[in-house]
Amino acid sequence: MFPHVPDEHKTGKPLVPNGLGVVYVLFTTIYLFSSLYFLGEGKTINGVTSLVSAPLTLAVCILFGGFMGLLDDWMDLKWRYKAFMPLIASLPLMYLATQYQLRTAIMLPFLGTIEFSSAYYFVIIPLIVMVVTNTVNQLGGLNGLETVCPAIVLIGLLIGLNGLPESLLYYALMLGPLIIWLVLAFFNFRGKIFVGNVGSFAIGMTLASFAIITDLKSVLIVSILPYVFNSSLILLSIFFIGKKATVSFDGKKLVSDHRRSLVTLITYKRPLTERQVVGAISLLLVFFTFLAVVLK
């Protein structure tokens, strides 16, 4: 049912089914649509009641993320297009935020609370969606990076819900999607499947949308700092050096002779197995996610 692609970092380059992220998109969409029958179309957030549906808004954003990924898998979109396409998915989030009058301030460590006023709705929300979706998509290439690492951030967001009046609703919304994503992460980490761009774009959109709807922007921003660092290295290397990040595989371990991404930085003149690299980056995400929840 799914196209097979070679696993470049395994001996013999075995063929692995790709694009299994579509399972997450379909299951999550059905799950969120079904929740409308039990949770109702509208709800109250921060004392404001509206008919705008949080589950429906989240489902629409995830669907668009999956659609972006499918386009990229089929057409190999250039980054100039992929970078700005998530802005379209920010439209329903902007509308929900204005209807529920979500907080327009963001608390940042060492900088304090920054009030963005109306600019939050029309500038910051699109920026969050664009940055998170693209940075999550850029940190990939090894079994587990595209699944385990986002799962860590998503679990951190769920932990950050503790104390919110609507926490039970949000736990119910994300329980199903989290379970199916963890199942995909289990098989992806073992090298049995790839989620493809459809999966990485969809989960990136999930993180951004869920953080905005639950007003956990600060937790998200701190948690994804390793993602932002990785994308910054990649973009700086392309713009100023004109070269992409590459890692060599000798049949057992990965090694790099440059530092143009998080993966090549960790493997710079230091041969490591694929799982060691994924484990190191996952621990980095655990640290920043833990820090984000503590500083919330």
C-alpha positions as CSV (number, residue, x, y, z in Angstrom):
1,M,0.0,0.0,0.0
2,F,2.9,2.4,0.7
3,P,5.9,3.2,-1.4
4,H,9.2,1.7,-0.2
5,V,12.4,3.7,0.1
6,P,15.9,2.5,1.1
7,D,17.1,3.0,4.7
8,E,20.4,4.8,4.0
9,H,21.8,4.2,7.4
10,K,21.3,0.4,7.6
11,T,23.6,-2.3,6.2
12,G,22.4,-3.3,2.8
13,K,20.0,-0.3,2.7
14,P,16.8,-2.4,3.2
15,L,13.6,-1.1,1.7
16,V,11.2,0.4,4.2
17,P,7.5,1.5,3.7
18,N,7.3,5.3,3.7
19,G,4.5,7.8,4.3
20,L,2.9,6.0,7.3
21,G,2.3,9.4,8.9
22,V,-0.9,9.4,6.9
23,V,-2.2,6.9,9.5
24,Y,-1.7,9.6,12.2
25,V,-3.5,12.2,10.1
26,L,-6.5,10.0,9.3
27,F,-6.9,8.6,12.8
28,T,-6.5,11.9,14.5
29,T,-9.0,13.6,12.2
30,I,-11.6,11.0,12.8
31,Y,-10.9,11.1,16.5
32,L,-11.3,14.9,16.7
33,F,-14.4,14.9,14.5
34,S,-15.9,12.2,16.7
35,S,-15.2,14.2,19.8
36,L,-17.6,16.9,18.6
37,Y,-20.5,14.5,19.5
38,F,-19.3,14.2,23.1
39,L,-17.7,17.6,23.8
40,G,-20.1,19.8,21.8
41,E,-19.3,22.3,19.1
42,G,-18.3,25.2,21.3
43,K,-16.9,25.7,24.8
44,T,-15.7,28.2,27.3
45,I,-12.1,29.3,27.5
46,N,-10.9,32.0,29.9
47,G,-14.5,32.7,30.8
48,V,-15.4,33.4,27.2
49,T,-18.0,31.2,25.5
50,S,-18.0,30.8,21.7
51,L,-19.3,28.4,19.1
52,V,-15.8,28.1,17.6
53,S,-14.8,24.5,18.1
54,A,-11.3,23.7,19.4
55,P,-11.4,20.1,18.2
56,L,-12.5,21.1,14.7
57,T,-9.9,23.8,14.5
58,L,-7.2,21.4,15.6
59,A,-8.4,18.8,13.1
60,V,-8.4,21.3,10.2
61,C,-4.8,22.4,11.0
62,I,-3.6,18.7,11.2
63,L,-5.3,17.9,7.9
64,F,-3.5,20.8,6.2
65,G,-0.2,19.7,7.7
66,G,-0.7,16.3,6.3
67,F,-1.7,17.7,2.9
68,M,1.5,19.8,2.9
69,G,3.5,16.6,3.6
70,L,1.8,14.7,0.8
71,L,2.6,17.4,-1.6
72,D,6.2,17.4,-0.6
73,D,6.4,13.6,-0.8
74,W,4.9,13.6,-4.3
75,M,6.4,16.8,-5.8
76,D,9.5,17.4,-3.6
77,L,8.5,21.0,-2.9
78,K,11.3,23.6,-2.7
79,W,11.9,25.1,0.7
80,R,10.8,28.6,-0.5
81,Y,7.3,27.1,-0.8
82,K,7.3,24.8,2.2
83,A,8.5,27.6,4.5
84,F,5.4,29.8,4.0
85,M,2.6,27.2,3.3
86,P,1.9,26.7,7.0
87,L,0.7,30.3,7.2
88,I,-2.5,29.2,5.5
89,A,-3.1,26.8,8.5
90,S,-2.7,29.7,10.9
91,L,-6.0,31.3,9.7
92,P,-8.4,29.1,11.8
93,L,-6.1,29.5,14.8
94,M,-6.1,33.2,14.4
95,Y,-9.9,33.2,14.3
96,L,-10.2,30.9,17.4
97,A,-7.8,33.1,19.3
98,T,-9.7,36.3,18.6
99,Q,-13.1,34.7,19.4
100,Y,-11.9,33.3,22.8
101,Q,-9.8,36.4,23.5
102,L,-6.8,34.3,24.3
103,R,-3.9,35.9,26.1
104,T,-1.7,38.0,23.9
105,A,1.3,37.9,26.2
106,I,4.1,35.4,26.1
107,M,6.4,34.7,29.1
108,L,10.0,34.1,28.0
109,P,12.8,33.0,30.4
110,F,15.2,35.8,31.2
111,L,13.1,38.2,29.2
112,G,10.0,38.3,31.3
113,T,6.5,38.6,29.9
114,I,6.1,40.3,26.5
115,E,2.8,41.8,25.6
116,F,2.1,41.7,21.9
117,S,-1.5,43.1,21.9
118,S,-3.4,42.6,18.6
119,A,-0.1,41.7,16.9
120,Y,-0.2,38.4,18.6
121,Y,-3.2,37.3,16.6
122,F,-2.0,38.5,13.2
123,V,1.8,38.2,13.5
124,I,2.9,35.9,16.3
125,I,0.4,33.1,15.7
126,P,1.4,32.7,12.0
127,L,5.0,33.0,13.0
128,I,4.7,30.2,15.6
129,V,2.9,27.9,13.2
130,M,5.5,28.5,10.4
131,V,8.5,28.1,12.6
132,V,7.4,25.1,14.5
133,T,6.1,23.2,11.5
134,N,9.2,23.7,9.4
135,T,11.8,23.2,12.2
136,V,10.1,19.9,13.2
137,N,10.2,18.8,9.5
138,Q,13.9,19.7,9.2
139,L,15.1,17.5,12.1
140,G,14.9,14.1,10.4
141,G,16.8,11.6,8.4
142,L,17.4,9.1,11.2
143,N,15.1,6.5,12.6
144,G,13.3,8.0,15.5
145,L,14.1,11.7,15.1
146,E,10.8,12.5,13.3
147,T,8.7,10.6,15.8
148,V,10.3,10.2,19.2
149,C,11.4,13.8,19.5
150,P,8.0,15.4,18.7
151,A,6.4,12.9,21.1
152,I,8.6,14.2,23.9
153,V,7.5,17.8,23.2
154,L,3.8,16.8,23.0
155,I,4.0,14.9,26.3
156,G,5.6,18.1,27.8
157,L,2.6,20.1,26.6
158,L,0.2,17.7,28.2
159,I,2.1,17.9,31.4
160,G,2.0,21.6,31.2
161,L,-1.8,21.4,31.1
162,N,-1.8,20.7,34.9
163,G,-3.8,23.3,36.7
164,L,-5.7,24.6,33.7
165,P,-9.5,24.7,34.1
166,E,-10.0,23.0,30.8
167,S,-7.2,20.4,31.3
168,L,-9.5,17.4,31.2
169,L,-10.9,18.4,27.9
170,Y,-7.5,18.9,26.3
171,Y,-6.3,15.6,27.8
172,A,-9.2,13.9,26.1
173,L,-8.5,15.6,22.8
174,M,-4.9,14.5,22.6
175,L,-5.0,11.1,24.2
176,G,-5.9,9.2,21.0
177,P,-3.5,11.1,18.7
178,L,-0.7,10.7,21.2
179,I,-1.2,6.9,21.4
180,I,-1.2,6.4,17.7
181,W,1.9,8.6,17.3
182,L,3.7,6.6,20.0
183,V,2.9,3.4,18.1
184,L,4.3,4.9,14.9
185,A,7.4,6.1,16.9
186,F,8.0,2.5,18.2
187,F,8.1,1.1,14.7
188,N,10.0,4.0,13.2
189,F,12.7,3.9,15.9
190,R,13.2,0.2,15.1
191,G,13.5,1.1,11.4
192,K,10.4,-0.8,10.3
193,I,8.5,2.3,8.9
194,F,9.1,5.9,7.9
195,V,6.4,8.5,8.6
196,G,7.5,10.7,5.7
197,N,6.9,14.4,5.3
198,V,3.2,13.8,5.7
199,G,3.9,12.7,9.3
200,S,6.5,15.3,10.2
201,F,4.4,18.2,8.9
202,A,1.3,16.9,10.6
203,I,2.9,16.4,14.0
204,G,4.6,19.8,13.7
205,M,1.3,21.4,13.0
206,T,-0.2,19.5,15.9
207,L,2.4,20.9,18.3
208,A,1.9,24.5,17.2
209,S,-1.9,24.3,17.1
210,F,-2.3,22.6,20.4
211,A,0.1,25.0,22.1
212,I,-1.8,28.0,20.8
213,I,-5.3,26.6,21.6
214,T,-4.2,25.7,25.2
215,D,-2.2,28.9,25.6
216,L,1.0,27.0,26.3
217,K,3.1,29.1,24.0
218,S,5.9,29.5,26.5
219,V,6.2,25.8,27.1
220,L,6.4,25.2,23.3
221,I,8.9,27.9,22.6
222,V,11.4,26.6,25.2
223,S,10.8,22.9,24.3
224,I,11.6,23.4,20.6
225,L,14.9,25.4,21.1
226,P,16.9,22.3,19.9
227,Y,14.7,22.3,16.7
228,V,15.3,26.0,16.2
229,F,19.1,25.6,16.7
230,N,19.2,22.7,14.2
231,S,17.3,24.8,11.5
232,S,19.5,27.8,12.2
233,L,22.7,25.8,11.6
234,I,21.2,24.3,8.4
235,L,20.0,27.7,7.0
236,L,23.2,29.5,7.9
237,S,25.3,26.8,6.2
238,I,23.1,27.1,3.0
239,F,23.0,30.9,2.9
240,F,26.7,31.6,3.8
241,I,28.6,28.5,2.7
242,G,26.3,27.1,0.1
243,K,26.6,23.6,1.3
244,K,24.1,21.2,2.9
245,A,24.6,19.0,6.0
246,T,25.6,15.4,5.2
247,V,26.7,12.5,7.4
248,S,28.7,9.5,6.3
249,F,27.8,5.9,7.1
250,D,30.5,3.2,7.2
251,G,28.1,0.3,7.6
252,K,28.0,0.6,11.4
253,K,28.4,4.1,12.6
254,L,27.7,7.7,11.5
255,V,30.4,10.4,11.3
256,S,30.7,13.9,9.9
257,D,33.5,16.2,9.0
258,H,31.5,19.4,9.4
259,R,29.0,21.0,11.8
260,R,26.0,22.2,9.7
261,S,23.2,20.6,11.6
262,L,22.4,19.1,15.0
263,V,23.2,15.6,13.7
264,T,26.5,16.6,12.1
265,L,27.4,18.6,15.2
266,I,27.0,15.5,17.4
267,T,28.8,13.2,15.0
268,Y,31.6,15.7,14.2
269,K,34.7,13.5,14.1
270,R,32.9,11.3,16.6
271,P,31.6,8.0,15.1
272,L,28.3,7.0,16.7
273,T,25.6,4.5,15.9
274,E,22.2,5.8,14.6
275,R,20.5,5.0,17.9
276,Q,23.2,6.8,19.9
277,V,22.6,9.9,17.8
278,V,18.9,9.7,18.1
279,G,19.2,9.0,21.9
280,A,21.5,12.0,22.4
281,I,19.1,14.4,20.6
282,S,16.1,12.9,22.4
283,L,17.8,13.5,25.8
284,L,18.4,17.1,24.7
285,L,14.7,17.4,23.9
286,V,13.8,15.9,27.3
287,F,16.0,18.5,29.0
288,F,14.5,21.5,27.3
289,T,11.0,20.1,27.6
290,F,11.5,19.5,31.3
291,L,12.9,23.0,31.7
292,A,9.9,24.5,29.8
293,V,7.4,22.8,32.1
294,V,9.3,23.9,35.2
295,L,9.5,27.5,34.1
296,K,5.9,27.6,33.0
